Amino acid sequence: MAALLAPRASAAELRSVQATPGPAVPAESDAVDTAATVGPLAIGATIHDEAGALVGRVTLLTTDADGAAVAKVRNDEEVYRIPLADLVVRRGQVVSRIPLARLKRDAS
């Protein structure tokens, strides 16, 4: 069993490197954004439907039991689950393709 273990490096063989943080990368670049923190679709983002009615604010970005990505959106006491595939960004605003009336009906 001892033959399977890699030899340990001595303290003299270990080197450290100083890391220097760079400037933040803008969202328009090819950098990978972290979920729920960057861009228009983030926790706290305001969602409207295509008619302009306020749907609510994003409280959670998650995956449902079927593996679909969904946003939980809250407006006062109402909470809606909207598939991310039904959310689009237009002119920097997040818009639900599902009308508010249908969301209310489906939540009942």
C-alpha positions in Angstrom: 0.0 0.0 0.0 2.9 2.3 0.7 3.9 2.0 -3.0 0.6 3.7 -4.0 1.3 6.9 -2.1 3.1 9.8 -3.8 6.2 11.1 -2.0 5.8 14.3 0.0 7.5 17.4 -1.1 10.0 19.0 1.3 9.5 22.5 2.5 12.4 23.6 0.3 10.6 22.4 -2.8 7.4 24.3 -2.1 7.1 27.7 -3.7 4.5 30.4 -3.3 3.2 32.8 -5.9 1.6 36.1 -5.1 -1.7 36.6 -6.9 -2.6 40.1 -8.0 -6.3 40.7 -8.6 -7.2 42.2 -11.9 -10.1 44.5 -12.7 -13.6 43.1 -12.9 -14.6 41.7 -16.3 -17.7 43.3 -17.9 -20.7 41.1 -18.5 -20.4 41.7 -22.3 -17.1 39.8 -22.5 -16.7 36.1 -22.9 -16.3 35.6 -19.1 -18.6 33.3 -17.3 -21.0 35.0 -15.0 -22.0 33.5 -11.7 -25.6 32.5 -11.4 -28.0 34.8 -9.5 -25.5 37.6 -9.1 -24.8 39.2 -12.5 -26.9 40.7 -15.3 -30.5 41.6 -15.7 -31.8 38.2 -14.5 -30.5 38.2 -10.9 -31.9 38.0 -7.4 -34.0 41.1 -6.9 -34.6 41.8 -10.6 -38.0 43.2 -11.5 -40.1 41.1 -13.9 -42.9 42.5 -16.1 -45.1 40.7 -18.6 -45.2 41.6 -22.3 -48.1 44.0 -21.6 -46.0 45.9 -19.0 -47.8 44.5 -15.9 -45.6 44.1 -12.9 -45.1 40.4 -12.2 -42.8 40.8 -9.2 -39.2 40.5 -8.1 -36.9 37.4 -8.5 -36.4 35.8 -5.1 -34.7 32.5 -6.2 -33.1 31.0 -9.3 -33.2 27.3 -9.0 -33.8 24.0 -10.7 -37.2 22.2 -10.2 -37.7 18.5 -9.6 -37.8 17.8 -13.4 -34.4 19.5 -13.9 -35.8 22.7 -15.5 -34.3 26.0 -14.5 -36.9 28.3 -12.9 -37.2 31.7 -11.3 -39.3 32.1 -8.2 -40.9 35.6 -8.5 -42.7 37.3 -5.6 -45.2 40.1 -5.6 -46.6 40.8 -2.1 -48.0 37.5 -1.1 -48.1 35.9 -4.5 -45.2 33.7 -5.6 -44.9 32.5 -9.2 -42.6 29.9 -10.7 -41.5 31.0 -14.1 -39.3 28.7 -16.3 -36.2 30.6 -17.4 -37.0 29.7 -21.0 -40.0 32.0 -20.7 -38.0 35.0 -19.5 -36.3 37.3 -21.9 -34.2 40.5 -21.6 -35.3 43.4 -23.6 -33.5 46.8 -23.4 -32.1 45.7 -20.1 -35.5 44.7 -18.6 -36.6 41.2 -17.8 -39.9 40.3 -19.4 -42.0 37.2 -18.9 -43.6 35.7 -22.0 -46.3 34.3 -19.7 -48.9 36.9 -19.1 -49.6 37.9 -15.5 -53.2 36.8 -15.7 -52.1 33.2 -16.7 -49.5 33.2 -13.9 -52.2 34.1 -11.4 -54.5 31.5 -12.8 -51.8 28.8 -12.7 -50.8 29.7 -9.1 -54.4 29.1 -7.8 
